């Protein structure tokens, strides 16, 4: 949660959650294998998994409050204060107020997840960590001795993968996310709104007054 909050202070909380969530899922998969728990006659540690997932989400939202660039609503708030109250809040002034709130909310959220909501015991957590470290060390020892056949197979896939993608085997050539997004945006200028004759869902006058700075900030995240 601390790493997630620190990252979210300098990038969008959505982007931070997307970066850290695969790491959290890997930790859950390594520490709480449901197949091993069922073979041992125990229940899978669903509380531990839920605490990690919720902790990442909460930490990303809490860390986003730490700086004006942590999340787009902070910039909206800063612009509102500047336009309506004449208050030009700098980065240092924002952090002077927001960082103490962050330092209070982050451990409080961690304590609530661990000891109130899911009631995770310290002994179970330490034993789970020991098992996870032992499993990782065993897997890393096995991975140091890859077979020649698997190495050749990976090399063959690495050589054939770009060639297959260049030929457009997996998807139609030229149909990527940008084309789909532009097609959806163009449809807004073509689909009738149904309120007045010859009125579309979006016209150029309305498009010119859209908050493009905020849209670019969200898209760039």
Buried (B, 14 or more C-beta within 10 A) or exposed (E): BEBBBBBBBEBBBBBBBEBBBEEBBEBBEBBBBBEEBEEEEEEBBEBBBBBBBBBBBBBBBBBBBBBBBBBBEBBEBBBEEEEEEEEEBEEEEBBEEBBEEBEEBBEEBBEBBBEEBBEBEEEEBEEBEEBBEEBEEEEEEEEEEEEEEEEEEEEEEEEEEEEEEEEEEEEEEEEEEEEEEEEEEEEBEEEEEEEEEEEBBBEEEEEEEEEEEBEEBEEEB
